[in-house]
């Protein structure tokens, strides 16, 4: 499989996750757009770390809710007041929300295992 076909498949997977993939809200590497936007990139990285670090860095439910609210507030201010966020802020707010979500997943999975 050549690199172009692999890249197209990865982009399709990114779209299937529900990401809007707007170029102005995405990172680029060597001229190629990431398969998901900056916020979704942060969410995915945060979820992976939230799951991987759960045993040593579990957060409380209240902290997790606050972390999710941080991302929501960034989105809401952008949506309601047309105040544009930047990709670094999107990455960071996505990361903290993703970390909280990954932590939630592990916290509640342990009751079923």
Long-range contacts (C-beta under 8 A, 24 or more apart in sequence): 7-32, 10-35, 11-35, 14-40, 25-87, 25-90, 26-87, 27-87, 27-91, 37-90, 38-87, 38-88, 38-90, 38-91, 38-94, 39-71, 39-75, 39-90, 39-91, 39-93, 39-94, 40-94, 41-91, 41-94, 42-90, 42-91, 42-92, 42-93, 42-94, 42-95, 42-96, 42-97, 42-98, 43-71, 43-94, 43-95, 43-97, 43-98, 43-101, 44-98, 45-95, 45-98, 46-94, 46-95, 46-96, 46-97, 46-98, 46-99, 46-100, 46-101, 46-102, 47-98, 47-99, 47-101, 47-102, 47-105, 48-98, 48-102, 49-98, 49-99, 49-102, 50-98, 50-99, 50-100, 50-101, 50-102, 50-103, 50-104, 50-105, 50-106, 51-102, 51-103, 51-105, 51-106, 52-102, 54-102, 54-103, 54-106, 54-107, 58-103, 58-106, 58-107, 59-99, 59-100, 59-103, 61-104, 61-107, 63-100, 64-100, 64-101, 64-103, 64-104, 65-100, 67-96, 67-97, 67-99, 67-100, 68-97, 68-100, 68-101, 70-96, 70-97, 71-96, 71-97, 72-97
